[in-house]
Amino acid sequence: MAPDFSAKGQDGKTYKLSEFKGKTVVLEWYNEGCPYVIKH
């Protein structure tokens, strides 16, 4: 179980992890400044 936190989605909206309670959630972080990430 993860602690509750908020993050901004690609659509610009802010989401709280607790909003998805009972659902499967996959989180992916990336760095737009990383050349490897940009390439893939």
C-alpha positions in Angstrom: 0.0 0.0 0.0 1.3 3.4 -1.0 0.9 6.7 1.0 -1.6 9.1 -0.5 -0.1 11.9 -2.7 -1.0 14.3 -5.4 0.5 14.6 -8.9 -0.2 16.4 -12.1 -1.3 14.3 -15.1 -0.4 14.9 -18.7 -3.7 16.6 -19.1 -2.7 19.3 -16.6 -5.2 18.1 -13.9 -4.1 17.3 -10.4 -4.9 13.8 -9.2 -4.8 12.2 -5.7 -3.8 8.6 -5.4 -6.7 8.1 -3.0 -9.2 8.9 -5.8 -8.3 5.5 -7.4 -8.8 3.4 -4.2 -9.8 -0.2 -5.2 -8.5 0.2 -8.7 -5.2 -1.0 -10.2 -2.9 2.0 -10.7 0.3 2.0 -12.7 2.6 5.0 -12.1 5.4 6.0 -14.5 7.9 8.7 -13.9 10.2 10.1 -16.6 12.6 12.9 -17.2 11.9 14.9 -20.3 15.5 16.2 -20.3 17.0 12.7 -20.5 18.1 11.9 -24.1 17.3 8.2 -23.6 13.7 9.0 -22.6 13.3 11.3 -25.5 14.6 8.6 -27.9 12.2 6.0 -26.7 
